[in-house]
Every structure is written in C-alpha cells, then in structure tokens.
Amino acid sequence: MEALNYENFQYYTYADYVQWDDSWELIDGVAYAMAPAPYPKHQKVVANTWRELDKNLECSNKNCEIYLSPIDWKVNDSTIVQPDVVLFCEKTTHQYFSKTPPLVVEVLSKSTALKDVTTKMKLYEQEGVKFYIIIEPNTELSDVFELIDGKYELIKKCTKEDIYTFNISEECLTEVDFSSIF
C-alpha cells in the first residue's frame, strides 16, 4: 500500500482567506468551513458569556476589550481563527487582531466540538493564551484551563453554581458568574 501523497493537499494563506465567501477558519493552511448558524442556545451562551466578561472587566490597559465572533485573530499568514468570545489587548487598524489574546472562550456545538477541544486547544496552548474556557451548553458545564509552564491545566470544572475570577495580569482581571450564562 502506498503512502498518502501530501502534495495533493491544498494549502491556503490569508490572501486566499480574505477572498472567500461565507465563514471560514484557517489553521496551519487547512481551511475549515464554519458550520451553519448555531442553535439559539449556543448563541445565547456566547452572548451571555461576552456580557459577563465585559461587565466585569477591570483593566488599566484601555486597549483590553472583550469581543464576540465573528472577529479574526490572525496568528500568522496560514492561521486565522474566530473564537466565540475573546479578550484582545491591542489597538489595531487592520481587519484582524495579531497579538495573542490572554483569554479565549469556545462554546461547543456538534459540528465544531472536536476541533475546539483538539486542534484549537493545541493552537491556543502553543500561542500562549493564558486562559481557555470551553463551555458545553447542553450539559451546562464549563472547563477552565490555565496555561502553566507552557501546558494547559484544568483549573476548574464550573457548574451554574460557580463564579470564577480570571487574573489576567496585575493590571487586569475579569469574572464570570456561570449561573448568568445558561
């Protein structure tokens, strides 16, 4: 049996990405079509998470703001992702952010869950995202990961009874009351 011919795989860059219709992500040159519109519960959790993080954000850096998808984080020319909710601490004049955000939230859906807990988690870990929150809207559970010594560690498995404070830096923190997001 012959090995796969990897030269047949298409490799894309940001120049390709900006030409596409619909919603896509690009990770290491591989294009991922975003799923059809998410379920209303998914969108409600995304909006409520954004609201919680935004209303509780205390940062002396006025460039730190909470955004919700679609918003591009251009990691490099072959990787552009759109986290569901993200904290960026940079001022940009581009159509994307380029600095590593300190906090990223992904709300799982059937079509993106595997990518969120594998490919994107590995990407966020490699890029140095300090906090990664994975929210499962159907079970109403949330995993809070913190980057410690270059690896994600599960810090807390949150339920609707939990409130968690994210100490982003000495000058920046925010909080989520998980009862408010479901």
N, C-alpha and C positions, 0 to 999 in steps of 0.2 A: 504494500500500500504506500502511495506517495504522500509526502508531507504537503500541508497546505501551501499554496503559493501566496505569500503575504503581499506580493507586489500588486495583486489584483484588488486589494482593499483600497478604497478611496480615502484620501487624507485631505482634510479641509482646514482652512485658516479663517481668521477674522474677515479677510477680504471676501471670502465666499459667504460667510455667515450673514453679513450685512445686506447681501443681495436676496436672501431667502424670504419668501412669504411665510406666514403662519409663525408659530412659536417653536424655537429650537434651542438646544444647548449643545455646546461643543466641548468635548473632554478628550484631551490628547489627540486632537484631529478627527475624532469619531463624532459624527452627528447623531444627536438623539432628538427625535420629534417629541415635542411635549404632547401630552395626552389631550383628548378632547376636554372641554370645560369640566372642571372638577365638580363633585357633588356639592350641593349647597352647604352641608355640614362642614366639609373641608374649607370652603371659603369663609364660613362663619368663624371657624377656629383660627384661620390665618388673620382675619381682620381683628378678632379679639386679642390675639397674641400681640399683633402690632400695637393695638391700643394700650395694652398693659405695659409693654416695654417702653413705649413712647411717653406715657403719662408719668412713669416712674423714673425716667432717665434724668440723672443728675451728673452733668459733666461740665468741667471748667473749659474744656475744648469745645468751642461753639460749632466746630465743623462736624461733631458727632451727632448723627441723626439716624433714626430708625426708618427703614424703607420696606415696602412690600412689593412683591413681584407683580408685574414684570419689571425688573431692574437688572441691568447687566453688570456682572463683575468679570472684567477681562483679566484673567490670571496671566495669560501670555497670548501669543498670536494663535495658538491652537486650542486654547481652553477658555471658554466663555460660559458662565453658568448664571442661573437666575434663581437664587434662594427664595423661598417663600417669604421669609422675613429676615432682615439683616441690619446690622449696625455698621455703618460706614463712618469713619472719622477722617474724612478728607474732603477738600473742596475740589470739584472737578469742573472743567469746561468741556469735557468730552461727553459722549452719549453713554458712557460707562464709567465705572469706578475701577481703579487699578491697584489700589493698596489692599492688603489683606484685612478683612473686617475682623474685629475681635469677637463677634458673636453672630452665629447663623442659626436659623430655625428652618427645619423642613417638616411639613405636615404630610404624613404618609397618605397615599392613595393607592388603589390597587395597581395602577399602571406604572407608578414611579417608586414604589416602596423598595424594591430590590436595589435600584440604582441609588436611592437615598442612603441605605444602610450599608452599602458596599462601596461603589465607585466614588460617590460624592463624599462619603465619610473619610475615605482614604485621601482624597484630594484635599479636603479641609484640614486634615491632620498634617499632611505634607506641607501645606501652605502656612501653617501656624495659626489657624483660627483658634482662639483661646477657649471659647465655649461653643459647643454644638448641641442643640436641643432637637430631639426627634420626638414628634408628637403623633400618637396614634389616635385619631378622632373617634373611632368606633369603640375602642376599649377605654378611652379617656385616660390613657396613661402617657406619661412623658418621660423620656430618658434624658438626663442632663449629663453631658460629657464635658470634662475639662482637660485641656492639653497639659500634661505634666511630664516633664523630661522628654518632650517630643512625641508622646503617645497619648491617645485618649484613654481616660479612665472614667468609668461610670461613677459619677459622684452621688447621684440621687435618682431614684425612680419615683417620680412625682405622681400623685393622685389629685383628685379635686380638693382634697383637704390640705394640700401643701401650698406654702408660699416660699419662693426661693429668691435670694438676693445674689445677683451676679456682680462681683467685684472685678470690673473690667481693668481698672488701674487705680492708682492712688487718687487720681482726679475724676474717676468716672465709675458710676455704678447704676444698676437698674434692677428692677424686681418684677416677678410675675406671681400673681395670685392665681393659681391654676383653677380655682373654682370659677373664675371670671372668664375663662377662655372656652369652656364647653357649653 
